[in-house]
Amino acid sequence: MTTRSDKTRRQVLQSGLAVAGGIAAVGVSAQAQAQEKIAQNQVQYQETPKDGNKCDMCVNWQPPNACKIVAGTINPNGWCVAFAPKGS
């Protein structure tokens, strides 16, 4: 025979599993959004340096020709408004 405390315990466990599943789904969705990159035209990307700053001097640079946040092929001598210098 199922007691009242068994039903309550089962309901708590089922609710907890539903919440955990929802949190996991939100985490996967946020990660997918974080992986999307910005279009080159949105960051005013150009193939040449600006004021001595260039992509391969930026924290977002990924050799040989990519960026962590800007989409497409990136010239190491290029530049965009998202430029952030590497720390010394």
C-alpha positions as CSV (number, residue, x, y, z in Angstrom):
1,M,0.0,0.0,0.0
2,T,1.3,3.5,-0.9
3,T,1.3,5.9,2.0
4,R,0.8,9.7,1.8
5,S,4.6,10.3,2.5
6,D,5.5,8.0,-0.4
7,K,3.3,10.0,-2.8
8,T,4.8,13.3,-1.5
9,R,8.4,12.0,-1.8
10,R,7.6,10.8,-5.4
11,Q,6.1,14.2,-6.3
12,V,9.1,16.0,-5.0
13,L,11.5,13.8,-6.9
14,Q,9.5,14.2,-10.1
15,S,9.4,18.0,-9.7
16,G,13.2,18.1,-9.1
17,L,13.9,16.1,-12.2
18,A,11.7,18.4,-14.3
19,V,13.5,21.5,-13.0
20,A,16.9,19.9,-13.6
21,G,15.9,19.0,-17.2
22,G,14.7,22.6,-17.8
23,I,18.0,24.0,-16.5
24,A,20.0,21.7,-18.7
25,A,17.9,22.8,-21.8
26,V,18.5,26.5,-21.0
27,G,22.2,25.9,-20.6
28,V,22.5,24.2,-24.0
29,S,20.5,27.0,-25.7
30,A,22.7,29.7,-24.1
31,Q,25.8,27.9,-25.2
32,A,24.6,27.7,-28.8
33,Q,23.8,31.4,-28.8
34,A,27.3,32.2,-27.4
35,Q,28.9,30.3,-30.3
36,E,27.3,32.5,-33.0
37,K,29.8,35.0,-34.4
38,I,29.2,38.6,-35.5
39,A,29.2,39.4,-39.2
40,Q,32.3,41.3,-40.4
41,N,30.2,44.3,-41.6
42,Q,28.7,44.7,-38.2
43,V,32.1,45.3,-36.6
44,Q,33.5,47.4,-39.5
45,Y,36.1,44.8,-40.3
46,Q,38.8,45.9,-42.7
47,E,41.7,44.0,-44.3
48,T,44.3,46.6,-43.1
49,P,45.6,47.7,-39.7
50,K,44.2,50.8,-38.0
51,D,46.5,53.1,-35.9
52,G,49.0,50.3,-35.6
53,N,46.4,47.8,-34.3
54,K,45.8,44.6,-36.1
55,C,43.9,41.4,-35.6
56,D,46.9,39.2,-34.6
57,M,47.5,41.7,-31.7
58,C,43.9,41.2,-30.4
59,V,42.8,38.9,-27.5
60,N,40.1,37.4,-29.9
61,W,42.7,36.3,-32.5
62,Q,42.7,32.6,-33.4
63,P,45.6,31.7,-35.7
64,P,46.0,31.2,-38.6
65,N,43.0,33.2,-39.8
66,A,40.1,33.4,-37.5
67,C,38.5,35.4,-34.6
68,K,36.6,34.2,-31.5
69,I,33.8,36.7,-32.1
70,V,33.9,37.7,-35.8
71,A,32.7,35.3,-38.5
72,G,34.6,34.4,-41.6
73,T,38.2,34.4,-42.7
74,I,40.2,37.0,-40.9
75,N,43.4,38.6,-42.1
76,P,46.0,38.8,-39.4
77,N,46.8,42.3,-40.6
78,G,43.1,43.3,-40.5
79,W,41.2,45.3,-37.9
80,C,37.7,45.9,-36.5
81,V,35.9,47.9,-33.8
82,A,35.9,44.9,-31.5
83,F,39.7,45.1,-31.3
84,A,41.0,44.5,-27.8
85,P,44.8,44.4,-27.3
86,K,46.4,41.4,-25.7
87,G,47.8,41.9,-22.2
88,S,51.6,42.2,-21.8
